[in-house]
Amino acid sequence: MSVEVVLYGAPDCGLCDEAKRVLESQAGAVGFELRTVDISGDEELERRHRQEIPLVTVDGRRAFKFRVDPTELRRRVLAAKASQSTA
């Protein structure tokens, strides 16, 4: 089973672009599926996330907002994989 990492962001968001670069650079090495969600135009997502984008979840849990730490990302993905294998 694969761990899903989701990046919530919007166009013209420099921090979102940087977070995406970090996530893409780590996806192969750490082993997770990256999904990006554009919150613009979605009223509910805008209300919930606009003030904290980029927001990143790992396996459905909030993990980062504004900046992604590669070391912490690796730790969280490996922990999610371990919890999936024991479930």
Residue pairs with C-beta under 8 A, 6 or more apart in sequence:
1 84
1 85
2 31
2 32
2 33
3 31
3 32
3 33
3 58
3 59
3 77
3 80
3 81
3 84
4 32
4 33
4 35
4 58
4 59
4 60
5 23
5 27
5 32
5 33
5 34
5 35
5 56
5 57
5 58
5 59
5 63
5 73
5 77
6 34
6 35
6 36
6 37
6 56
6 57
7 16
7 19
7 20
7 23
7 34
7 35
7 36
7 37
7 54
7 55
7 56
8 37
8 39
8 45
8 49
8 53
8 54
8 55
8 56
8 57
9 16
9 19
9 20
9 36
9 37
9 38
9 39
9 53
9 54
9 55
10 16
10 38
10 39
10 40
10 50
10 53
11 38
11 40
13 53
13 54
15 53
15 54
15 66
15 67
16 53
16 54
18 54
18 67
19 54
19 56
19 64
19 66
19 67
19 68
20 36
20 54
22 68
22 70
22 73
23 34
23 56
23 68
23 73
24 34
25 70
26 32
26 70
26 73
26 74
27 33
27 34
30 73
30 74
30 77
30 78
31 77
31 81
32 58
32 77
37 45
39 45
39 46
39 49
39 50
39 53
40 46
49 55
52 65
52 66
53 65
54 64
54 65
54 66
54 68
55 62
55 64
55 65
56 62
56 63
56 64
56 65
56 68
56 73
57 63
58 73
58 76
58 77
58 80
59 76
59 77
59 80
59 83
59 84
61 76
61 80
63 72
63 73
63 76
64 72
64 73
